[in-house]
Amino acid sequence: MPNGRTFLRSLETKAKMLASSARATFEANEALCSWLLDPLARWAEAAYGDRVFDDAAKGYARYCLSVWKSQQVYEQAGRYTPEKMPDLISEVYEDEGYMVPYMWAAILIYPFWPSMVNHLAMYRDDFLKVLLPGANVLELACGHGVLSLLAAETRPDIQVKGFDISPPATAVANRLLAVSGHGDRVTFEVKDALKLNLTESRATYQGIIAAMLAEHLEDPSPLFKVLAHHLADDGFVFFSTALESAQRDHTYEFHHESELVKMAEEAGLRVTRLVCDAGIPVPGGRFLPRALGMVLRRR
């Protein structure tokens, strides 16, 4: 039966330049990283067959190269240079050839990037483990669906609903869901996370996940309003985003961690935990790419 190291073995043959750094991060945090990668390996093989590990390695390599190139362009331009949103929707979020490799990379960065691994610990220990018994959980921009599936795997008492704007990403999530054994408690649907009706009943969810979403929005302020409206009084939000980290579809440019704290507070939320770790900067560059994660509650 495959386990998390199967992904590493594929990196060593299909993405050799990235394999040593990924292995170092994994081995420094093996129990935590295996918490994600072991079930993912089972689901991925059951859903896609043995070749999925090589496909995931190739997608991860393509993604890392794209991130590095985007960061270099960012340094030269001095600002983000995203494509227009209609083009991003049609050429990225609705393009299966782009999104499926992107989805594998988007989950593998958690156990393989030093800037992301602490997010995984916070998600498990400061979000999932503290949710109330029987919690209803909502994931906005669920993408590959793995965070929702891990929630169901870790907490067999909760129900999880995931929305994403991308049909190809949602198809990946549903394919993994079908073999996960959690089909009775998890659903994934194509829906724009910011079009949830704020006139509907408030305080519906004891847990909300909004991971690596805000940087993809032209204006992230409405996202915090959605979170505050739908979060139960005794609930928790797991929130994360990228700062000074350029990618093709990163639209909103955060420079300061305080920007996120202020947006959350203005929406009626408070930060109970925050981590922010740096990625690899362009040598001599002006910008420091970081990954920020927060756990939020109502004020």
N, C-alpha and C positions, 0 to 999 in steps of 0.2 A: 504494500500500500504506500502511495507517495506521501511524503511529508514536506515540511518547509524547505529542507535542504535540496529537494528536487529543483526548486527554482534557482538555487545557487549553482547547482551543477550545470543547468542550461546556460546561465550567465557565463560560466567558464568556457563554454564552447561557442556561444553566439554573441557574447558581448564581453570579450576578454578584458578590455581596458577598464571596464566598470566592475568586474567581478571582485577584485581584491578589496576595494572600499566597501562594497556591499557585504562581503563576508566579515569584514572587521566590525561593522556596525551590528550585524546579526550576532556574531559570537560574543560581543560585549554586552548584549542584551538578549541572550538566547531564549530564556523562558518567556519573556514578553513577546519577542518577535515570533516565536513558535505558536503563541496563543492566536496570532492572526494567520500565520502561514500554514500551519498544519491542517486546520479545517479548510482553508482556501485550496490547498493542494488536492484534497479529497473531492471537493465540489468541482473544481476546475477539470480534473481528469474525468469525473463522471459525466460532466456536461459536454466536454469538448474532445475527450480522448487524449492519448499520450502526447500528441504534438503540441498541446496547449502550452507546455513549459517552454519549448523553443519559441513559440509565437509570443509568449509573454516576455521572454528575454529580448527578442528583437524589438518589441514595442517599447520596452523600458529603455533600450539603447537609443532608439529613435527619439524618444521623449527627452532624454538627458541631453542629447546633441542639440535638439531644438531649443531647450532652455538655455544652454550655454550661448548659442548664437543670438538668441533674443536678448540676453543680458549684455552682450557686446554691442548690439544695436542701441540698446537703452543708454549705455554709457556714451556712445557717440552722439546720440540725439539729445540727451539730457532730459528726456521724458518718455513715457510710454507712447508707443505708436501703434495702437491696435487698429484692426480693420473695423469698418462700420458694422454695427450690430446686425443688420439684415444679412450681410455677407457672412458674419460669424455663424449665424443660425443656419444658413443654407450650406456653407462650405466646411463647417466644423461640426456643430451639434447634430445636424441631420445627415451627415456624410458617414456612412457605415465604415468605409475604408479608412477614414481618419479616426473615428471615435473608438472602434474596438481596440486597436493597439494602445490608444490613449488611456482607455479604461484599465488595462492591465498595468500600465505604468503608474496610473493615479493611485492604485492600491499598493503597489510594490515600493513606492517611495516611503511608506510608513516604516517598514522594517529595515530598509536599506539606506536611508538618508539620515545622518546624524541630526539634522535640523528638524526631523519629523518624528523621531522615535519617542521623544517625550510626550508628543501629542497622543500617541498610542497608550502610554501609561496613564495619562490623565483621563482619556476616554474610558478606559477600563475601570480605574480605581476611584476617580472623583466624579464620574458620571454614571456609568452603568451600575456600579455596586451600591450607589446611594439612592437609586430610584425606588419609589414606594412599591410595595407588593402589588402586582396586577396592573402596573402602570401602562397607560396608553402612550405610545411614542410616535413621533412624527419626524421623518427625515426629509429635509428640503434639499433639492438637487442631489438625490441619492446616487446618481451615476451608476456604477457597477453594483451597488447594493450591498457590498461586503460589510460596511459598518452596521447596517441594519441586520444582516444575517448573523454577524458576531454578537449583536445585542440579544437576538433570539437564542443563540447558542449558549450564551453566558447566563441569561435570565429566562428560564423556561416558563416563567409566570407572566411575561409581558406580551403585549400586542404591538406590532410595528407596522406603520404605513409609510411608504416612500414615494415621493414625487420627483420627476425630473423632466426637463424640457426636451431632452434628446431621445427620440425613438430608438436609435441604435444602442444607446447606453442602457435604456430601460429593458431592451431585449436581452442584453447581457445579464442584467440583474434577474430577470425572470427565468433565464436559463439556469443560472446558479441556484435560484430559489427552488426550482423544480426537483433538484437532486439533493437539496440540503436537509430535507426532513422537517422544514419549518413552514410548509405551505399553509398550515392551518392557522398560523399566527402572524404571517408577514404578507403584505401585498405591495406591489410596485405598479405605478401608473404614470403615464405621460401627462404631465401637467406643469404649468408655469408656477413655480413656488411663490412668486410675488402676486399672483392673481387669486390667492385665497381670499375669500370674501370677509372683510373685517366687520361686516354687519352680522355675521353668523355668531353663534354662541361663543363667548370668550372662555378662556381657561379650560380648554378641552383636553390638553395634553400634559401629562406629568413629566414628559421628557421630549425635548426637541433637539434634533441634530442639524446643524447648518455648517458643514465642514467644507472649507475651501470654496466658498460661494461668493462672498462679498466682493472679492477682487474682480469677479467676472461681470459685475453690474455697473451700469453707467452712473447710478446713484445708489449706494448701499443703505441710505437712511431708511427707506421704506421697509427694508428687510428687518430692521430692528423693531419697527412697529408691528410687523407680522408676528415676530417672536413674542413680543410683549402681550399682544392680544390673545394669542392661542395658548400661552403658558399658564398652567394652573398655579394657584397661589403657593402650593407646596412642591412645585416642579423645578426642574433644572434644564438649562440649555448647554449643550456642547457646541461651541462656536470656534471656527478657525479661519485664518486668512493668510495671505502673503503680503509682505511689505517690501517695497523696492525690489521686487522680483518679477522681471518682465517675462511674459509669454505671449504667444500669438493672440490668445483670447483673454488676457488680463487687461481690463478696461479701466478700473479705478485704481489710482496710484496712491497707496498709503505710504507715508514717510515716518510717522511717529506712532508708537504704541498708544499714546494718549488719545489719538483720534478715535480709536476703537472704543476705549473706555468711555469717552465723552458721548459717542453715539449711543452706546448702551444705556448710559445714565439718563440721557435725554428722553429715551423711550420708556423709562421707568424700570430699568433693570440695574442690578449691581453685580460687580465682579467678585466672585469668591475664590477664584484660582486663576492664575495667568502664567503661561510659559512662553518664552520667545527665544528661539535659537537661530543662530546665523547659519547660512549656507556658504557656498564657495563664491567669493567675490571675484570680479575681474581684477587681475593684478594692477594696482595703481588706480583703481576706479573710484568714483565718487559715491557710489551706492553700495549698501550692504544688504544683500538679500536675506530676509528672515521669514520664519514661519511662526506665527503667533496663534496660540490656543487659549481659550478662556472657558471657564464654567460660570454661568450666569444664573441669577435668581431674581425674583421680583424684589423691588425696593419696598 
